[in-house]
Amino acid sequence: MGFARRIVFAGLIGLPTTIAFCQAVVQWQQRDPNHSQGQQNSRGPGGTFFPGQGFRDRAVNRSDFPIWKIEAPFEADVFTFARIKYTSLPGGRGNRWQNDFPDSDWNFSYRLQELTSLKVDPNGKVLELTDPDLFNYPFLFMNGVGSLEFSPDEANALRQHLLNGGFLMVDDFWGEEEWARMKEQMKMVFPNREPVDLPLSHKLFHIVYVMKLKAQVPDIRTWRTGSTFETNHGGSPGDKLPHFQAYHDDNDRIVALLCHNNDLGDGWEREGAEPDYFETFSVPFSYPMGINIITYAMTN
Protein backbone atom coordinates (compact mmCIF):
# COMPACT_ATOMS: atom_id res chain seq x y z
CA MET A 1 0.00 0.00 0.00
CA GLY A 2 1.31 3.47 -0.85
CA PHE A 3 0.16 7.00 -0.32
CA ALA A 4 -2.81 8.26 -2.26
CA ARG A 5 -1.52 11.81 -2.54
CA ARG A 6 1.36 13.33 -4.44
CA ILE A 7 2.78 16.23 -2.45
CA VAL A 8 4.14 19.17 -4.41
CA PHE A 9 7.57 20.10 -3.05
CA ALA A 10 9.63 22.12 -5.49
CA GLY A 11 12.32 23.06 -3.01
CA LEU A 12 12.70 26.24 -1.01
CA ILE A 13 12.07 29.69 -2.35
CA GLY A 14 15.01 31.22 -4.14
CA LEU A 15 16.13 33.73 -1.49
CA PRO A 16 17.57 32.25 1.68
CA THR A 17 14.74 31.39 4.02
CA THR A 18 16.61 32.92 6.94
CA ILE A 19 16.19 36.32 5.28
CA ALA A 20 12.47 35.71 4.81
CA PHE A 21 12.14 34.62 8.41
CA CYS A 22 13.93 37.70 9.72
CA GLN A 23 11.64 39.90 7.63
CA ALA A 24 8.64 38.09 9.08
CA VAL A 25 9.93 38.76 12.60
CA VAL A 26 10.35 42.47 11.87
CA GLN A 27 6.85 42.69 10.40
CA TRP A 28 5.47 40.84 13.43
CA GLN A 29 7.13 43.29 15.84
CA GLN A 30 6.05 46.36 13.90
CA ARG A 31 2.40 45.29 14.08
CA ASP A 32 2.40 45.53 17.87
CA PRO A 33 3.12 49.11 18.96
CA ASN A 34 1.01 48.62 22.10
CA HIS A 35 2.97 45.75 23.61
CA SER A 36 4.27 46.23 27.13
CA GLN A 37 6.36 43.96 29.29
CA GLY A 38 4.40 41.60 31.49
CA GLN A 39 1.18 41.88 29.53
CA GLN A 40 -0.17 38.57 28.30
CA ASN A 41 -0.83 39.12 24.64
CA SER A 42 -1.80 36.91 21.76
CA ARG A 43 -1.92 37.38 18.03
CA GLY A 44 -2.29 35.20 14.99
CA PRO A 45 0.81 34.87 12.81
CA GLY A 46 -0.55 37.55 10.51
CA GLY A 47 -0.23 40.07 13.34
CA THR A 48 -3.78 40.35 14.74
CA PHE A 49 -3.49 41.65 18.32
CA PHE A 50 -5.46 40.28 21.26
CA PRO A 51 -4.54 42.11 24.49
CA GLY A 52 -4.62 40.12 27.70
CA GLN A 53 -5.13 36.72 26.06
CA GLY A 54 -1.71 35.06 26.18
CA PHE A 55 -2.94 31.89 27.89
CA ARG A 56 -5.37 29.45 26.32
CA ASP A 57 -8.33 30.73 28.33
CA ARG A 58 -10.23 31.88 25.29
CA ALA A 59 -12.22 30.39 22.48
CA VAL A 60 -10.11 30.09 19.36
CA ASN A 61 -11.59 31.60 16.23
CA ARG A 62 -10.33 30.45 12.84
CA SER A 63 -10.68 34.04 11.60
CA ASP A 64 -7.94 35.07 14.04
CA PHE A 65 -5.40 33.16 11.93
CA PRO A 66 -4.28 33.61 8.32
CA ILE A 67 -6.20 31.71 5.69
CA TRP A 68 -5.34 31.29 2.03
CA LYS A 69 -6.76 29.60 -1.02
CA ILE A 70 -4.97 26.75 -2.74
CA GLU A 71 -4.77 27.16 -6.49
CA ALA A 72 -6.99 24.75 -8.39
CA PRO A 73 -4.19 22.57 -9.87
CA PHE A 74 -2.85 21.85 -6.37
CA GLU A 75 -6.05 21.28 -4.39
CA ALA A 76 -5.47 17.53 -4.12
CA ASP A 77 -1.68 17.78 -3.85
CA VAL A 78 -1.09 19.99 -0.84
CA PHE A 79 0.92 19.23 2.27
CA THR A 80 -1.39 18.76 5.25
CA PHE A 81 -0.28 18.93 8.85
CA ALA A 82 -2.05 15.85 10.20
CA ARG A 83 -2.44 15.57 13.98
CA ILE A 84 -3.18 12.17 15.49
CA LYS A 85 -5.97 11.83 18.03
CA TYR A 86 -4.96 9.14 20.49
CA THR A 87 -6.02 7.62 23.81
CA SER A 88 -4.30 8.43 27.11
CA LEU A 89 -3.97 6.11 30.08
CA PRO A 90 -6.76 6.38 32.68
CA GLY A 91 -5.62 8.85 35.27
CA GLY A 92 -3.17 10.38 32.80
CA ARG A 93 -2.99 14.01 31.82
CA GLY A 94 -6.33 14.20 30.04
CA ASN A 95 -6.85 14.57 26.30
CA ARG A 96 -3.19 15.26 25.64
CA TRP A 97 -3.56 14.76 21.90
CA GLN A 98 -5.11 18.25 21.91
CA ASN A 99 -2.00 19.84 23.43
CA ASP A 100 -1.19 23.19 21.72
CA PHE A 101 -4.12 22.59 19.33
CA PRO A 102 -5.27 24.24 17.10
CA ASP A 103 -3.01 27.31 17.33
CA SER A 104 0.25 25.45 16.75
CA ASP A 105 -1.07 23.57 13.72
CA TRP A 106 -2.45 26.69 12.04
CA ASN A 107 0.58 28.85 12.84
CA PHE A 108 3.04 26.24 11.62
CA SER A 109 1.03 25.59 8.45
CA TYR A 110 1.11 29.32 7.76
CA ARG A 111 4.88 29.53 8.22
CA LEU A 112 5.40 26.54 5.92
CA GLN A 113 3.26 28.24 3.28
CA GLU A 114 5.11 31.52 3.81
CA LEU A 115 8.72 30.35 3.97
CA THR A 116 8.87 27.35 1.62
CA SER A 117 7.52 26.47 -1.79
CA LEU A 118 5.28 23.80 -0.29
CA LYS A 119 1.60 24.20 -1.10
CA VAL A 120 0.04 23.83 2.34
CA ASP A 121 -3.50 23.16 3.50
CA PRO A 122 -4.29 26.06 5.87
CA ASN A 123 -6.59 24.01 8.08
CA GLY A 124 -4.64 20.84 8.80
CA LYS A 125 -6.35 17.60 9.74
CA VAL A 126 -7.14 15.59 12.89
CA LEU A 127 -7.58 11.85 12.51
CA GLU A 128 -7.12 8.59 14.36
CA LEU A 129 -4.56 5.99 13.36
CA THR A 130 -7.33 3.56 12.38
CA ASP A 131 -8.97 6.10 10.08
CA PRO A 132 -9.23 4.70 6.51
CA ASP A 133 -7.96 8.09 5.31
CA LEU A 134 -4.61 7.71 7.09
CA PHE A 135 -2.67 6.97 3.91
CA ASN A 136 -3.74 10.30 2.43
CA TYR A 137 -1.44 11.99 4.95
CA PRO A 138 2.25 11.05 4.76
CA PHE A 139 3.25 13.33 7.65
CA LEU A 140 1.76 12.62 11.09
CA PHE A 141 2.21 14.61 14.29
CA MET A 142 1.66 13.61 17.92
CA ASN A 143 2.46 15.51 21.08
CA GLY A 144 1.92 15.42 24.83
CA VAL A 145 2.41 11.65 24.66
CA GLY A 146 3.52 11.00 28.24
CA SER A 147 0.46 8.86 28.95
CA LEU A 148 -0.09 7.54 25.40
CA GLU A 149 -1.67 4.11 25.02
CA PHE A 150 -1.77 2.45 21.59
CA SER A 151 -4.28 -0.26 20.85
CA PRO A 152 -2.99 -3.24 18.81
CA ASP A 153 -4.93 -1.97 15.78
CA GLU A 154 -3.40 1.50 16.11
CA ALA A 155 0.12 0.11 16.43
CA ASN A 156 -0.41 -2.06 13.37
CA ALA A 157 -1.82 0.84 11.33
CA LEU A 158 1.08 3.10 12.30
CA ARG A 159 3.61 0.40 11.38
CA GLN A 160 2.05 0.00 7.93
CA HIS A 161 1.96 3.76 7.45
CA LEU A 162 5.61 4.29 8.38
CA LEU A 163 6.98 1.33 6.41
CA ASN A 164 5.10 2.45 3.31
CA GLY A 165 6.69 5.88 3.10
CA GLY A 166 5.09 7.74 6.01
CA PHE A 167 6.72 9.84 8.70
CA LEU A 168 5.81 10.49 12.34
CA MET A 169 6.96 13.44 14.48
CA VAL A 170 6.44 13.17 18.24
CA ASP A 171 6.82 16.22 20.47
CA ASP A 172 6.41 17.45 24.05
CA PHE A 173 7.32 14.63 26.39
CA TRP A 174 9.89 15.03 29.13
CA GLY A 175 11.96 13.08 31.62
CA GLU A 176 12.77 9.42 32.10
CA GLU A 177 9.26 8.21 32.88
CA GLU A 178 7.65 9.65 29.75
CA TRP A 179 10.57 8.49 27.58
CA ALA A 180 10.14 4.95 28.96
CA ARG A 181 6.41 5.12 28.24
CA MET A 182 6.91 6.31 24.67
CA LYS A 183 9.59 3.72 23.97
CA GLU A 184 7.30 1.00 25.34
CA GLN A 185 4.50 2.09 23.02
CA MET A 186 6.86 2.21 20.03
CA LYS A 187 7.82 -1.40 20.84
CA MET A 188 4.26 -2.28 19.85
CA VAL A 189 4.86 -0.58 16.50
CA PHE A 190 8.42 -1.84 15.93
CA PRO A 191 9.17 -4.84 18.15
CA ASN A 192 12.60 -5.36 16.55
CA ARG A 193 13.76 -1.80 15.96
CA GLU A 194 15.55 0.51 18.39
CA PRO A 195 15.72 4.29 18.32
CA VAL A 196 18.95 6.11 17.50
CA ASP A 197 19.81 9.40 19.21
CA LEU A 198 20.71 11.60 16.24
CA PRO A 199 23.98 13.57 16.46
CA LEU A 200 24.05 17.25 15.57
CA SER A 201 26.01 16.32 12.44
CA HIS A 202 22.97 14.50 10.98
CA LYS A 203 21.50 15.92 7.79
CA LEU A 204 18.21 16.66 9.53
CA PHE A 205 19.85 19.46 11.55
CA HIS A 206 21.16 21.36 8.53
CA ILE A 207 18.99 20.37 5.55
CA VAL A 208 17.53 23.92 5.37
CA TYR A 209 18.45 25.83 8.51
CA VAL A 210 21.87 25.10 10.00
CA MET A 211 21.27 24.32 13.66
CA LYS A 212 24.36 25.15 15.71
CA LEU A 213 22.98 23.27 18.70
CA LYS A 214 20.12 20.91 19.38
CA ALA A 215 16.92 22.82 19.98
CA GLN A 216 15.30 22.73 23.40
CA VAL A 217 12.03 24.62 23.68
CA PRO A 218 10.06 24.76 26.93
CA ASP A 219 6.45 25.87 27.16
CA ILE A 220 5.97 29.55 27.82
CA ARG A 221 4.93 29.07 31.44
CA THR A 222 8.12 27.14 32.21
CA TRP A 223 10.17 29.82 30.45
CA ARG A 224 8.55 32.51 32.61
CA THR A 225 9.96 30.74 35.68
CA GLY A 226 13.49 31.04 34.25
CA SER A 227 13.82 27.35 33.30
CA THR A 228 14.17 25.57 29.96
CA PHE A 229 13.11 22.15 31.29
CA GLU A 230 9.48 21.26 31.94
CA THR A 231 9.40 19.65 35.39
CA ASN A 232 5.60 19.24 35.56
CA HIS A 233 5.58 15.92 33.70
CA GLY A 234 6.33 13.75 36.73
CA GLY A 235 9.05 11.20 37.39
CA SER A 236 12.81 11.71 37.32
CA PRO A 237 13.98 14.35 34.82
CA GLY A 238 17.05 12.34 33.80
CA ASP A 239 19.82 14.24 32.02
CA LYS A 240 17.56 17.19 30.98
CA LEU A 241 19.22 17.38 27.55
CA PRO A 242 17.21 17.51 24.30
CA HIS A 243 17.23 14.24 22.35
CA PHE A 244 16.02 13.56 18.82
CA GLN A 245 15.43 9.81 18.79
CA ALA A 246 14.92 8.32 15.33
CA TYR A 247 13.46 5.02 14.17
CA HIS A 248 14.67 3.84 10.76
CA ASP A 249 13.31 1.45 8.16
CA ASP A 250 15.36 -1.23 6.40
CA ASN A 251 16.67 1.38 3.94
CA ASP A 252 17.96 3.58 6.77
CA ARG A 253 15.23 6.16 6.18
CA ILE A 254 13.97 7.91 9.30
CA VAL A 255 10.32 6.98 9.70
CA ALA A 256 9.68 8.36 13.19
CA LEU A 257 11.36 11.21 15.05
CA LEU A 258 10.78 11.52 18.78
CA CYS A 259 11.66 15.00 20.07
CA HIS A 260 12.32 14.18 23.72
CA ASN A 261 12.72 16.92 26.35
CA ASN A 262 11.23 19.40 23.91
CA ASP A 263 8.06 21.34 23.25
CA LEU A 264 8.68 22.65 19.73
CA GLY A 265 4.92 22.97 19.28
CA ASP A 266 4.64 25.61 22.00
CA GLY A 267 6.98 27.79 19.97
CA TRP A 268 4.42 27.54 17.16
CA GLU A 269 1.35 27.94 19.35
CA ARG A 270 2.71 30.85 21.39
CA GLU A 271 4.46 32.79 18.67
CA GLY A 272 2.23 35.78 19.44
CA ALA A 273 2.21 35.59 23.22
CA GLU A 274 5.38 37.55 24.06
CA PRO A 275 8.10 38.97 21.78
CA ASP A 276 10.91 37.68 24.02
CA TYR A 277 9.61 34.11 23.90
CA PHE A 278 9.08 34.39 20.14
CA GLU A 279 12.61 35.66 19.54
CA THR A 280 14.23 33.25 22.02
CA PHE A 281 12.50 30.04 20.93
CA SER A 282 10.10 30.37 17.97
CA VAL A 283 12.54 32.07 15.59
CA PRO A 284 15.83 30.21 16.25
CA PHE A 285 14.45 26.80 17.24
CA SER A 286 10.77 25.88 16.82
CA TYR A 287 10.18 27.05 13.26
CA PRO A 288 13.61 26.25 11.78
CA MET A 289 13.62 22.79 13.35
CA GLY A 290 10.04 22.16 12.26
CA ILE A 291 10.84 23.19 8.69
CA ASN A 292 13.96 21.02 8.71
CA ILE A 293 11.92 18.02 9.88
CA ILE A 294 9.21 18.53 7.25
CA THR A 295 11.77 19.05 4.49
CA TYR A 296 13.65 15.91 5.50
CA ALA A 297 10.43 13.90 5.74
CA MET A 298 9.15 14.99 2.34
CA THR A 299 12.44 14.64 0.44
CA ASN A 300 13.82 11.38 1.85
Helices and strands as residue ranges (DSSP letters): H 17-30, E 41-43, E 49-51, G 62-64, G 72-74, E 82-84, G 96-98, H 103-115, E 125-127, G 134-136, E 139-143, H 152-163, E 167-173, H 175-189, E 196-197, G 203-205, H 220-224, E 243-248, E 254-260, H 264-269, H 275-277, I 278-286, H 287-299
